[in-house]
Amino acid sequence: MWMSRTLSVGLVLWCAHAAALEITVDGSQPRQVMHGFGTCMKNWGDPAKDPVSKWTMDPKALALYLDDMGFSMARIPINRWVIEGENPYGGPVRVTDEIKKDPTKLTYESFGWEGQGGRVKEIDRAGAWAQALKKLNPEIKVFGSVWSPPHWMKKADAKRKLEWSKFGSSSCGGYLDPQYYTHYAHYLAAWSVAMEKKFETPLYAVSIQNELHFFEPYDSCIYVPSEFAAVVKEVGRVFKAQGIATKVMGPEDMTKFPERLMSFVHPVLKDPEANAALPIICSHGYSDGIDSNLQKEDAFKLWEMIKDTGKEYWMTETGGGIGSWKDGEVIADSGKNKGQKTKIAGAFNGLATMLHNAIVYGHASVWTTWQFLSGGDDCRHGLVLCTMDELTPTKKYYIQKQYAKFIPAGARRVEAGPDGKEQVLVSAYVHEGRKTLTVVLQNHGAAEQTVALALKDVPAVAKLAAYVTSEQKNCEAGAEVTVSGGKASVTIPAQSVVTLTGKAE
Protein backbone atom coordinates (compact mmCIF):
# COMPACT_ATOMS: atom_id res chain seq x y z
CA MET A 1 0.00 0.00 0.00
CA TRP A 2 1.30 3.49 -0.90
CA MET A 3 1.21 5.94 1.97
CA SER A 4 1.86 9.65 1.60
CA ARG A 5 1.27 13.08 3.03
CA THR A 6 0.69 15.84 0.46
CA LEU A 7 2.10 19.28 1.28
CA SER A 8 0.45 22.56 0.39
CA VAL A 9 2.88 23.17 -2.48
CA GLY A 10 2.31 19.79 -4.04
CA LEU A 11 5.44 18.17 -2.59
CA VAL A 12 4.95 14.69 -1.23
CA LEU A 13 6.90 13.07 1.60
CA TRP A 14 6.70 9.32 1.14
CA CYS A 15 6.51 7.21 4.27
CA ALA A 16 6.92 3.77 2.76
CA HIS A 17 7.36 1.65 -0.35
CA ALA A 18 8.44 4.47 -2.72
CA ALA A 19 11.21 3.73 -5.20
CA ALA A 20 13.45 6.70 -4.48
CA LEU A 21 16.15 8.22 -6.64
CA GLU A 22 19.24 8.43 -4.42
CA ILE A 23 21.14 11.72 -4.67
CA THR A 24 24.22 12.64 -2.67
CA VAL A 25 25.20 16.22 -1.81
CA ASP A 26 28.92 16.16 -1.05
CA GLY A 27 30.41 19.24 0.60
CA SER A 28 33.89 17.70 0.49
CA GLN A 29 33.91 18.36 -3.27
CA PRO A 30 33.71 22.16 -3.59
CA ARG A 31 33.14 23.88 -6.91
CA GLN A 32 32.82 27.58 -7.87
CA VAL A 33 31.92 30.45 -5.54
CA MET A 34 28.67 32.12 -6.60
CA HIS A 35 28.70 35.93 -6.90
CA GLY A 36 25.03 35.82 -7.76
CA PHE A 37 22.26 36.50 -10.22
CA GLY A 38 20.74 39.54 -11.88
CA THR A 39 19.88 41.17 -15.20
CA CYS A 40 20.71 44.13 -17.36
CA MET A 41 18.26 47.05 -17.60
CA LYS A 42 17.22 48.84 -20.77
CA ASN A 43 18.21 52.49 -20.62
CA TRP A 44 16.67 53.87 -23.82
CA GLY A 45 13.13 54.98 -24.61
CA ASP A 46 10.72 57.70 -23.55
CA PRO A 47 9.24 57.05 -20.07
CA ALA A 48 6.03 58.75 -21.19
CA LYS A 49 5.52 56.16 -23.93
CA ASP A 50 7.75 53.17 -23.20
CA PRO A 51 6.61 50.94 -20.29
CA VAL A 52 10.10 49.62 -19.51
CA SER A 53 11.50 53.14 -19.23
CA LYS A 54 8.52 54.19 -17.13
CA TRP A 55 9.02 51.41 -14.56
CA THR A 56 12.84 51.26 -14.39
CA MET A 57 13.20 53.50 -11.33
CA ASP A 58 9.81 52.79 -9.79
CA PRO A 59 10.03 51.56 -6.16
CA LYS A 60 7.83 48.58 -7.03
CA ALA A 61 10.24 47.37 -9.73
CA LEU A 62 13.26 47.99 -7.49
CA ALA A 63 11.59 46.00 -4.70
CA LEU A 64 10.94 43.10 -7.06
CA TYR A 65 14.59 43.13 -8.15
CA LEU A 66 16.18 43.32 -4.72
CA ASP A 67 13.68 42.15 -2.12
CA ASP A 68 11.62 39.53 -3.88
CA MET A 69 14.24 38.15 -6.27
CA GLY A 70 17.20 38.77 -3.99
CA PHE A 71 19.44 39.73 -6.92
CA SER A 72 23.06 40.51 -6.06
CA MET A 73 24.31 41.46 -9.57
CA ALA A 74 23.37 44.16 -12.08
CA ARG A 75 24.66 44.88 -15.59
CA ILE A 76 24.65 48.31 -17.22
CA PRO A 77 25.67 49.65 -20.66
CA ILE A 78 28.80 51.79 -20.88
CA ASN A 79 27.47 54.57 -23.10
CA ARG A 80 29.79 56.38 -25.52
CA TRP A 81 27.78 59.60 -25.72
CA VAL A 82 29.61 61.24 -22.83
CA ILE A 83 32.64 61.75 -25.08
CA GLU A 84 31.27 61.37 -28.60
CA GLY A 85 32.03 63.46 -31.63
CA GLU A 86 29.61 65.04 -34.07
CA ASN A 87 27.29 62.61 -35.86
CA PRO A 88 24.78 62.69 -38.75
CA TYR A 89 21.92 63.09 -36.30
CA GLY A 90 23.18 66.25 -34.66
CA GLY A 91 24.32 66.83 -31.14
CA PRO A 92 27.23 68.84 -29.76
CA VAL A 93 30.85 67.79 -30.08
CA ARG A 94 32.17 66.34 -26.82
CA VAL A 95 35.63 65.26 -27.91
CA THR A 96 38.31 67.89 -28.60
CA ASP A 97 41.46 67.87 -30.70
CA GLU A 98 43.41 68.12 -27.46
CA ILE A 99 41.87 64.87 -26.20
CA LYS A 100 42.52 63.13 -29.52
CA LYS A 101 46.20 64.11 -29.28
CA ASP A 102 46.65 63.30 -25.59
CA PRO A 103 44.79 60.33 -24.06
CA THR A 104 45.54 61.51 -20.52
CA LYS A 105 43.13 64.40 -21.18
CA LEU A 106 40.31 61.89 -21.50
CA THR A 107 39.07 61.90 -17.92
CA TYR A 108 35.82 61.85 -15.98
CA GLU A 109 35.96 65.65 -15.90
CA SER A 110 36.06 65.73 -19.72
CA PHE A 111 32.78 63.82 -19.96
CA GLY A 112 29.68 65.77 -20.92
CA TRP A 113 26.54 65.04 -18.93
CA GLU A 114 24.27 67.93 -19.88
CA GLY A 115 22.73 69.40 -23.00
CA GLN A 116 22.62 66.36 -25.26
CA GLY A 117 18.96 65.52 -24.85
CA GLY A 118 17.83 61.91 -24.86
CA ARG A 119 21.28 60.40 -25.13
CA VAL A 120 22.49 61.92 -21.88
CA LYS A 121 19.22 61.00 -20.23
CA GLU A 122 19.91 57.40 -21.24
CA ILE A 123 23.35 57.52 -19.65
CA ASP A 124 21.94 59.03 -16.49
CA ARG A 125 19.20 56.40 -16.38
CA ALA A 126 21.65 53.48 -16.40
CA GLY A 127 23.83 55.06 -13.74
CA ALA A 128 20.85 56.16 -11.67
CA TRP A 129 19.42 52.63 -11.75
CA ALA A 130 22.72 51.23 -10.48
CA GLN A 131 22.87 53.95 -7.84
CA ALA A 132 19.34 53.19 -6.64
CA LEU A 133 20.16 49.48 -6.35
CA LYS A 134 23.36 50.25 -4.46
CA LYS A 135 21.57 52.48 -1.95
CA LEU A 136 19.00 49.78 -1.25
CA ASN A 137 21.56 46.95 -1.19
CA PRO A 138 25.15 48.12 -0.54
CA GLU A 139 26.44 44.59 -1.28
CA ILE A 140 25.23 44.47 -4.88
CA LYS A 141 27.91 44.16 -7.58
CA VAL A 142 27.44 46.34 -10.68
CA PHE A 143 29.33 45.58 -13.89
CA GLY A 144 29.26 47.20 -17.30
CA SER A 145 29.52 46.18 -20.95
CA VAL A 146 30.57 48.28 -23.92
CA TRP A 147 28.41 48.03 -27.03
CA SER A 148 30.67 50.36 -28.99
CA PRO A 149 33.64 52.62 -28.30
CA PRO A 150 33.06 56.26 -29.27
CA HIS A 151 32.62 56.40 -33.05
CA TRP A 152 35.67 58.61 -33.52
CA MET A 153 37.90 55.86 -32.09
CA LYS A 154 36.89 53.36 -34.81
CA LYS A 155 37.93 52.57 -38.38
CA ALA A 156 36.74 50.26 -41.15
CA ASP A 157 38.54 47.70 -43.25
CA ALA A 158 37.60 45.41 -46.16
CA LYS A 159 35.80 42.92 -43.88
CA ARG A 160 34.57 45.18 -41.08
CA LYS A 161 32.31 47.94 -42.33
CA LEU A 162 31.58 50.96 -40.16
CA GLU A 163 28.40 52.98 -40.49
CA TRP A 164 25.78 54.96 -38.65
CA SER A 165 22.65 52.89 -38.15
CA LYS A 166 19.66 53.73 -40.33
CA PHE A 167 17.56 53.04 -37.21
CA GLY A 168 19.13 55.85 -35.22
CA SER A 169 22.43 57.31 -34.12
CA SER A 170 24.13 53.97 -33.40
CA SER A 171 27.75 53.33 -34.37
CA CYS A 172 27.66 49.99 -36.16
CA GLY A 173 30.62 47.70 -36.74
CA GLY A 174 34.13 48.75 -37.61
CA TYR A 175 37.08 48.11 -35.33
CA LEU A 176 38.96 50.01 -32.66
CA ASP A 177 41.77 52.02 -34.28
CA PRO A 178 45.11 50.93 -32.72
CA GLN A 179 46.16 54.59 -32.38
CA TYR A 180 43.29 54.93 -29.89
CA TYR A 181 43.91 51.86 -27.72
CA THR A 182 45.32 54.04 -24.96
CA HIS A 183 42.48 56.54 -25.37
CA TYR A 184 40.01 53.70 -25.01
CA ALA A 185 41.72 52.48 -21.84
CA HIS A 186 41.51 56.00 -20.37
CA TYR A 187 37.86 56.17 -21.48
CA LEU A 188 37.03 53.01 -19.49
CA ALA A 189 39.05 54.26 -16.52
CA ALA A 190 37.12 57.53 -16.65
CA TRP A 191 33.84 55.60 -16.71
CA SER A 192 34.91 53.72 -13.60
CA VAL A 193 35.65 57.03 -11.88
CA ALA A 194 32.32 58.42 -13.10
CA MET A 195 30.41 55.54 -11.55
CA GLU A 196 32.17 56.18 -8.25
CA LYS A 197 31.90 59.97 -8.22
CA LYS A 198 28.67 60.74 -10.05
CA PHE A 199 26.62 57.68 -9.16
CA GLU A 200 28.29 56.60 -5.90
CA THR A 201 28.46 53.05 -7.22
CA PRO A 202 31.78 51.29 -7.79
CA LEU A 203 32.03 49.48 -11.10
CA TYR A 204 32.99 45.95 -10.07
CA ALA A 205 33.93 44.80 -13.58
CA VAL A 206 33.77 45.95 -17.18
CA SER A 207 33.59 43.99 -20.43
CA ILE A 208 35.56 45.75 -23.13
CA GLN A 209 33.12 44.69 -25.89
CA ASN A 210 29.68 43.12 -26.09
CA GLU A 211 29.49 40.31 -28.70
CA LEU A 212 32.74 41.27 -30.37
CA HIS A 213 32.32 38.88 -33.33
CA PHE A 214 29.24 40.55 -34.85
CA PHE A 215 28.30 43.55 -36.93
CA GLU A 216 24.90 44.68 -35.64
CA PRO A 217 22.44 47.44 -36.70
CA TYR A 218 22.97 48.98 -33.27
CA ASP A 219 26.11 49.99 -31.38
CA SER A 220 28.69 47.30 -32.11
CA CYS A 221 32.40 46.79 -32.78
CA ILE A 222 34.33 43.83 -34.19
CA TYR A 223 37.62 42.44 -32.90
CA VAL A 224 40.03 39.75 -34.04
CA PRO A 225 41.82 37.78 -31.29
CA SER A 226 45.13 39.65 -31.42
CA GLU A 227 43.32 42.99 -31.12
CA PHE A 228 41.29 41.77 -28.15
CA ALA A 229 44.48 40.74 -26.32
CA ALA A 230 46.19 44.03 -27.11
CA VAL A 231 43.25 46.09 -25.82
CA VAL A 232 42.94 43.96 -22.66
CA LYS A 233 46.63 44.52 -22.02
CA GLU A 234 46.38 48.29 -22.50
CA VAL A 235 43.26 48.62 -20.35
CA GLY A 236 44.96 46.62 -17.63
CA ARG A 237 48.04 48.83 -17.83
CA VAL A 238 46.05 52.07 -17.51
CA PHE A 239 43.83 50.70 -14.74
CA LYS A 240 46.89 49.65 -12.77
CA ALA A 241 48.61 53.00 -13.26
CA GLN A 242 45.51 54.87 -12.06
CA GLY A 243 44.71 52.50 -9.22
CA ILE A 244 41.39 51.51 -10.80
CA ALA A 245 39.99 48.46 -8.96
CA THR A 246 37.46 47.57 -11.69
CA LYS A 247 38.12 44.09 -13.10
CA VAL A 248 38.41 43.54 -16.86
CA MET A 249 36.34 40.79 -18.44
CA GLY A 250 35.58 39.31 -21.84
CA PRO A 251 35.10 38.31 -24.57
CA GLU A 252 31.26 38.02 -24.31
CA ASP A 253 31.05 35.76 -27.34
CA MET A 254 28.67 32.76 -27.58
CA THR A 255 28.77 29.67 -25.35
CA LYS A 256 27.48 27.82 -28.42
CA PHE A 257 30.93 28.19 -30.01
CA PRO A 258 33.52 27.46 -27.31
CA GLU A 259 36.47 27.21 -29.69
CA ARG A 260 35.70 30.59 -31.26
CA LEU A 261 35.24 32.22 -27.86
CA MET A 262 38.51 30.80 -26.56
CA SER A 263 40.33 31.91 -29.72
CA PHE A 264 40.05 35.41 -28.24
CA VAL A 265 41.38 34.22 -24.89
CA HIS A 266 44.41 32.27 -26.13
CA PRO A 267 46.47 35.36 -27.15
CA VAL A 268 45.65 36.85 -23.73
CA LEU A 269 47.03 33.76 -21.97
CA LYS A 270 50.27 33.98 -23.95
CA ASP A 271 50.97 37.56 -22.83
CA PRO A 272 51.77 37.84 -19.08
CA GLU A 273 50.46 41.42 -18.79
CA ALA A 274 47.25 40.74 -20.70
CA ASN A 275 46.74 37.49 -18.79
CA ALA A 276 47.02 39.26 -15.45
CA ALA A 277 44.56 41.91 -16.62
CA LEU A 278 41.73 39.48 -17.49
CA PRO A 279 40.49 37.57 -14.40
CA ILE A 280 37.02 36.82 -15.80
CA ILE A 281 35.98 34.97 -18.97
CA CYS A 282 32.36 35.58 -19.94
CA SER A 283 29.95 34.38 -22.60
CA HIS A 284 26.36 34.77 -23.77
CA GLY A 285 23.75 32.01 -23.89
CA TYR A 286 22.82 32.44 -27.55
CA SER A 287 23.71 30.77 -30.82
CA ASP A 288 23.77 34.06 -32.72
CA GLY A 289 23.12 36.91 -30.32
CA ILE A 290 19.34 36.42 -30.64
CA ASP A 291 18.41 32.74 -30.40
CA SER A 292 18.74 31.60 -26.76
CA ASN A 293 20.83 28.46 -26.67
CA LEU A 294 22.92 27.10 -23.80
CA GLN A 295 23.37 23.36 -24.12
CA LYS A 296 25.00 21.15 -21.50
CA GLU A 297 27.63 19.94 -23.97
CA ASP A 298 28.66 23.47 -24.97
CA ALA A 299 28.84 24.68 -21.36
CA PHE A 300 30.92 21.65 -20.37
CA LYS A 301 33.26 22.04 -23.35
CA LEU A 302 33.82 25.71 -22.60
CA TRP A 303 34.61 25.01 -18.94
CA GLU A 304 37.07 22.28 -19.92
CA MET A 305 38.92 24.97 -21.88
CA ILE A 306 38.73 27.52 -19.04
CA LYS A 307 39.34 25.47 -15.90
CA ASP A 308 43.14 25.41 -16.02
CA THR A 309 43.47 29.16 -16.67
CA GLY A 310 42.65 30.09 -13.06
CA LYS A 311 39.92 32.45 -14.25
CA GLU A 312 36.25 32.73 -13.29
CA TYR A 313 33.49 32.10 -15.79
CA TRP A 314 30.39 34.36 -15.98
CA MET A 315 27.25 33.99 -18.12
CA THR A 316 26.38 37.63 -18.76
CA GLU A 317 23.45 37.61 -21.20
CA THR A 318 20.67 35.47 -22.63
CA GLY A 319 16.92 35.66 -23.12
CA GLY A 320 16.07 32.20 -21.84
CA GLY A 321 13.00 31.60 -23.98
CA ILE A 322 9.48 32.97 -23.74
CA GLY A 323 7.83 33.94 -20.47
CA SER A 324 5.15 31.23 -20.47
CA TRP A 325 5.76 27.83 -18.90
CA LYS A 326 5.41 25.75 -22.08
CA ASP A 327 7.22 26.00 -25.39
CA GLY A 328 5.50 28.07 -28.05
CA GLU A 329 5.74 29.84 -31.39
CA VAL A 330 6.57 33.48 -31.97
CA ILE A 331 7.09 35.74 -34.96
CA ALA A 332 10.82 36.23 -35.39
CA ASP A 333 11.70 39.92 -34.98
CA SER A 334 15.17 39.67 -36.53
CA GLY A 335 17.58 37.31 -38.27
CA LYS A 336 17.09 35.16 -41.36
CA ASN A 337 13.60 34.09 -40.23
CA LYS A 338 12.36 37.61 -39.51
CA GLY A 339 8.60 37.83 -39.86
CA GLN A 340 8.15 34.05 -39.81
CA LYS A 341 6.77 31.82 -37.08
CA THR A 342 9.51 30.07 -35.15
CA LYS A 343 9.46 27.61 -32.28
CA ILE A 344 10.93 28.83 -29.01
CA ALA A 345 11.43 27.20 -25.63
CA GLY A 346 9.18 28.08 -22.73
CA ALA A 347 10.47 28.99 -19.28
CA PHE A 348 10.88 25.41 -18.06
CA ASN A 349 12.64 23.92 -21.09
CA GLY A 350 14.45 27.19 -21.74
CA LEU A 351 15.56 29.23 -18.77
CA ALA A 352 15.45 26.47 -16.15
CA THR A 353 17.59 24.11 -18.22
CA MET A 354 19.98 26.86 -19.28
CA LEU A 355 20.52 28.03 -15.70
CA HIS A 356 21.38 24.50 -14.67
CA ASN A 357 23.70 23.93 -17.62
CA ALA A 358 25.63 27.17 -17.08
CA ILE A 359 26.06 26.66 -13.34
CA VAL A 360 26.71 22.91 -13.16
CA TYR A 361 28.48 22.21 -16.44
CA GLY A 362 29.87 25.67 -17.16
CA HIS A 363 30.80 26.43 -13.53
CA ALA A 364 29.33 29.92 -13.91
CA SER A 365 29.85 32.18 -10.89
CA VAL A 366 27.42 34.78 -12.26
CA TRP A 367 24.20 34.56 -14.25
CA THR A 368 22.60 37.71 -15.66
CA THR A 369 19.56 37.45 -17.92
CA TRP A 370 19.34 40.05 -20.71
CA GLN A 371 16.57 42.24 -19.26
CA PHE A 372 14.54 42.49 -16.06
CA LEU A 373 11.53 44.23 -17.62
CA SER A 374 10.03 43.55 -21.04
CA GLY A 375 7.29 45.31 -22.95
CA GLY A 376 6.90 42.43 -25.41
CA ASP A 377 3.91 40.17 -24.89
CA ASP A 378 6.02 36.98 -25.08
CA CYS A 379 8.69 38.36 -22.70
CA ARG A 380 11.51 36.77 -24.70
CA HIS A 381 13.98 39.36 -23.48
CA GLY A 382 12.98 39.86 -19.86
CA LEU A 383 11.59 38.34 -16.68
CA VAL A 384 8.75 40.75 -15.87
CA LEU A 385 6.10 41.75 -18.39
CA CYS A 386 5.20 45.42 -18.09
CA THR A 387 2.54 47.66 -19.57
CA MET A 388 2.09 51.34 -18.82
CA ASP A 389 -0.24 50.28 -16.00
CA GLU A 390 1.22 47.20 -14.32
CA LEU A 391 4.07 44.75 -13.75
CA THR A 392 3.46 41.02 -14.17
CA PRO A 393 6.20 38.52 -13.24
CA THR A 394 6.41 35.66 -15.76
CA LYS A 395 7.29 32.01 -15.25
CA LYS A 396 10.89 32.92 -16.11
CA TYR A 397 10.86 35.30 -13.16
CA TYR A 398 9.80 32.58 -10.75
CA ILE A 399 12.27 30.03 -12.14
CA GLN A 400 15.17 32.43 -11.72
CA LYS A 401 13.85 33.24 -8.25
CA GLN A 402 14.19 29.55 -7.32
CA TYR A 403 17.96 30.14 -7.61
CA ALA A 404 18.55 33.82 -6.90
CA LYS A 405 16.41 34.10 -3.78
CA PHE A 406 17.94 31.12 -1.98
CA ILE A 407 21.59 31.04 -3.12
CA PRO A 408 23.31 33.96 -1.35
CA ALA A 409 26.32 35.71 -2.85
CA GLY A 410 29.42 34.01 -1.50
CA ALA A 411 27.86 30.54 -1.42
CA ARG A 412 29.94 27.79 -2.95
CA ARG A 413 28.47 25.16 -5.21
CA VAL A 414 29.29 21.63 -4.06
CA GLU A 415 29.06 18.36 -5.91
CA ALA A 416 25.60 16.79 -6.09
CA GLY A 417 24.42 13.83 -8.10
CA PRO A 418 23.97 11.78 -10.06
CA ASP A 419 22.72 14.61 -12.24
CA GLY A 420 20.17 13.91 -14.96
CA LYS A 421 19.17 10.43 -13.80
CA GLU A 422 15.41 9.85 -14.16
CA GLN A 423 15.32 13.34 -15.76
CA VAL A 424 16.09 14.98 -12.40
CA LEU A 425 18.64 17.81 -12.45
CA VAL A 426 20.32 18.76 -9.18
CA SER A 427 22.71 21.41 -7.88
CA ALA A 428 23.69 22.27 -4.29
CA TYR A 429 25.25 25.26 -2.52
CA VAL A 430 26.86 25.86 0.87
CA HIS A 431 27.54 29.23 2.49
CA GLU A 432 30.03 28.53 5.25
CA GLY A 433 29.71 31.92 6.94
CA ARG A 434 25.93 31.75 7.12
CA LYS A 435 25.90 27.97 7.68
CA THR A 436 23.28 27.48 4.98
CA LEU A 437 22.56 24.66 2.57
CA THR A 438 20.49 25.04 -0.60
CA VAL A 439 19.56 22.26 -3.01
CA VAL A 440 17.78 22.97 -6.32
CA LEU A 441 16.04 20.07 -8.04
CA GLN A 442 14.40 20.08 -11.47
CA ASN A 443 12.13 17.20 -12.45
CA HIS A 444 11.75 17.11 -16.23
CA GLY A 445 9.90 13.80 -16.15
CA ALA A 446 6.21 13.26 -16.81
CA ALA A 447 5.66 11.79 -13.33
CA GLU A 448 6.56 12.89 -9.82
CA GLN A 449 9.88 11.57 -8.57
CA THR A 450 10.82 10.67 -5.03
CA VAL A 451 14.35 11.73 -4.11
CA ALA A 452 16.32 10.35 -1.17
CA LEU A 453 18.96 12.93 -0.25
CA ALA A 454 22.19 11.97 1.49
CA LEU A 455 23.92 15.07 2.90
CA LYS A 456 27.67 14.74 3.40
CA ASP A 457 30.07 17.34 4.85
CA VAL A 458 27.53 20.18 4.70
CA PRO A 459 26.03 22.40 7.43
CA ALA A 460 24.04 20.24 9.84
CA VAL A 461 20.59 21.55 9.02
CA ALA A 462 17.66 20.00 10.86
CA LYS A 463 14.96 21.37 8.58
CA LEU A 464 14.79 22.34 4.92
CA ALA A 465 12.19 24.84 3.77
CA ALA A 466 10.65 23.89 0.41
CA TYR A 467 9.61 26.10 -2.51
CA VAL A 468 8.19 25.00 -5.86
CA THR A 469 7.57 26.52 -9.28
CA SER A 470 5.49 24.56 -11.78
CA GLU A 471 2.88 25.34 -14.40
CA GLN A 472 0.41 25.91 -11.56
CA LYS A 473 2.66 27.34 -8.82
CA ASN A 474 4.95 30.37 -8.54
CA CYS A 475 7.79 29.80 -6.07
CA GLU A 476 5.27 28.79 -3.42
CA ALA A 477 6.30 27.62 0.03
CA GLY A 478 5.29 24.36 1.64
CA ALA A 479 5.92 22.41 4.82
CA GLU A 480 9.47 21.92 6.03
CA VAL A 481 11.38 18.76 5.19
CA THR A 482 12.98 17.02 8.16
CA VAL A 483 16.64 16.03 8.01
CA SER A 484 17.64 13.10 10.21
CA GLY A 485 21.10 11.57 10.32
CA GLY A 486 22.12 13.52 7.24
CA LYS A 487 19.24 12.14 5.19
CA ALA A 488 16.00 13.58 3.84
CA SER A 489 13.28 12.37 1.50
CA VAL A 490 11.12 14.46 -0.79
CA THR A 491 9.02 13.78 -3.87
CA ILE A 492 9.28 16.35 -6.63
CA PRO A 493 6.17 17.02 -8.73
CA ALA A 494 6.40 16.31 -12.44
CA GLN A 495 7.66 19.19 -14.57
CA SER A 496 8.73 21.40 -11.68
CA VAL A 497 11.62 23.21 -10.00
CA VAL A 498 11.96 22.67 -6.23
CA THR A 499 14.35 24.51 -3.93
CA LEU A 500 15.20 23.16 -0.48
CA THR A 501 17.04 25.51 1.87
CA GLY A 502 18.01 25.53 5.53
CA LYS A 503 20.40 26.92 8.13
CA ALA A 504 22.37 25.04 10.76
CA GLU A 505 21.80 26.09 14.38
DAHU-V65453 format. One record per backbone hydrogen bond with DSSP energy under -0.5 kcal/mol. CO is the residue of the C=O (numbers start at 0). NH is the residue of the N-H. If there is no record, write none. Layout:
CO;NH, CO;NH
This chain:
2;14, 2;15, 4;12, 6;9, 10;6, 11;13, 11;490, 12;4, 15;2, 17;19, 19;21, 20;22, 20;451, 22;453, 23;25, 23;416, 24;26, 24;455, 25;28, 25;414, 28;414, 31;412, 32;34, 33;409, 35;366, 36;71, 36;72, 37;368, 38;74, 39;371, 44;46, 45;48, 45;49, 48;50, 49;53, 50;54, 51;55, 54;57, 57;61, 58;62, 59;63, 60;64, 61;65, 62;66, 62;67, 63;68, 64;70, 71;140, 72;38, 73;142, 74;40, 75;144, 76;78, 77;146, 78;81, 79;82, 80;83, 81;111, 83;93, 83;94, 86;89, 91;93, 95;99, 96;100, 97;101, 101;104, 102;105, 104;106, 106;109, 106;110, 107;110, 110;112, 115;118, 116;120, 117;121, 118;122, 119;123, 120;124, 121;125, 122;126, 123;127, 124;128, 125;129, 126;130, 127;131, 128;132, 129;133, 130;134, 131;135, 132;136, 136;139, 139;141, 140;73, 141;203, 141;204, 142;75, 143;206, 144;77, 144;146, 145;209, 149;152, 150;153, 152;176, 154;174, 158;160, 159;156, 160;173, 162;171, 164;167, 167;169, 169;164, 169;171, 170;172, 170;219, 171;162, 173;221, 174;154, 176;179, 177;180, 179;183, 180;184, 181;185, 182;186, 183;187, 184;188, 185;189, 186;190, 187;191, 188;192, 189;193, 190;194, 191;195, 192;196, 193;197, 193;198, 194;200, 201;141, 201;203, 203;246, 204;143, 205;207, 205;248, 206;145, 208;211, 210;213, 211;222, 213;215, 223;226, 223;227, 224;228, 225;229, 226;230, 227;231, 228;232, 229;233, 230;234, 231;235, 232;236, 233;237, 234;238, 235;239, 236;240, 237;241, 238;242, 238;243, 239;242, 246;205, 247;278, 247;279, 248;207, 249;281, 250;211, 251;210, 252;283, 253;256, 254;257, 256;260, 257;261, 258;262, 259;263, 260;263, 260;264, 261;265, 262;266, 264;267, 264;268, 265;269, 266;270, 267;270, 267;274, 269;271, 270;274, 271;275, 272;276, 273;277, 274;277, 276;247, 276;278, 278;311, 279;249, 280;313, 281;251, 281;252, 282;315, 282;316, 283;254, 283;285, 284;292, 285;255, 289;291, 290;286, 294;298, 295;299, 296;300, 297;301, 298;302, 299;303, 300;304, 301;304, 301;305, 302;306, 305;308, 305;310, 306;309, 311;280, 312;364, 312;365, 313;282, 313;315, 314;367, 316;284, 317;369, 319;350, 322;394, 322;395, 323;346, 324;347, 324;348, 327;343, 329;331, 329;341, 331;338, 334;337, 336;339, 339;331, 341;329, 343;327, 344;321, 345;349, 346;351, 347;352, 349;353, 350;354, 351;355, 352;356, 353;357, 354;358, 355;359, 355;360, 356;360, 356;361, 357;363, 362;312, 364;34, 364;35, 365;314, 366;37, 368;39, 369;39, 371;382, 371;383, 373;385, 375;378, 377;322, 380;370, 382;393, 382;396, 383;373, 384;391, 389;386, 391;384, 393;397, 394;398, 395;399, 396;400, 397;401, 398;402, 399;402, 399;403, 400;404, 402;405, 402;406, 405;407, 407;410, 410;33, 411;429, 412;30, 413;427, 414;25, 416;23, 419;422, 420;423, 422;424, 422;443, 423;419, 424;441, 426;439, 427;413, 428;437, 429;411, 429;431, 430;434, 430;435, 434;503, 435;430, 436;501, 437;428, 438;440, 438;499, 439;426, 440;497, 441;424, 441;443, 442;494, 442;495, 444;494, 448;491, 449;20, 450;452, 450;489, 451;22, 452;454, 452;487, 453;24, 453;455, 455;26, 458;460, 459;504, 461;482, 463;480, 464;500, 465;477, 466;498, 467;475, 468;496, 472;469, 472;474, 475;467, 477;465, 480;463, 481;483, 483;486, 485;454, 486;483, 487;452, 489;450, 489;491, 490;11, 491;448, 495;442, 496;468, 497;440, 498;466, 499;438, 500;464, 501;436
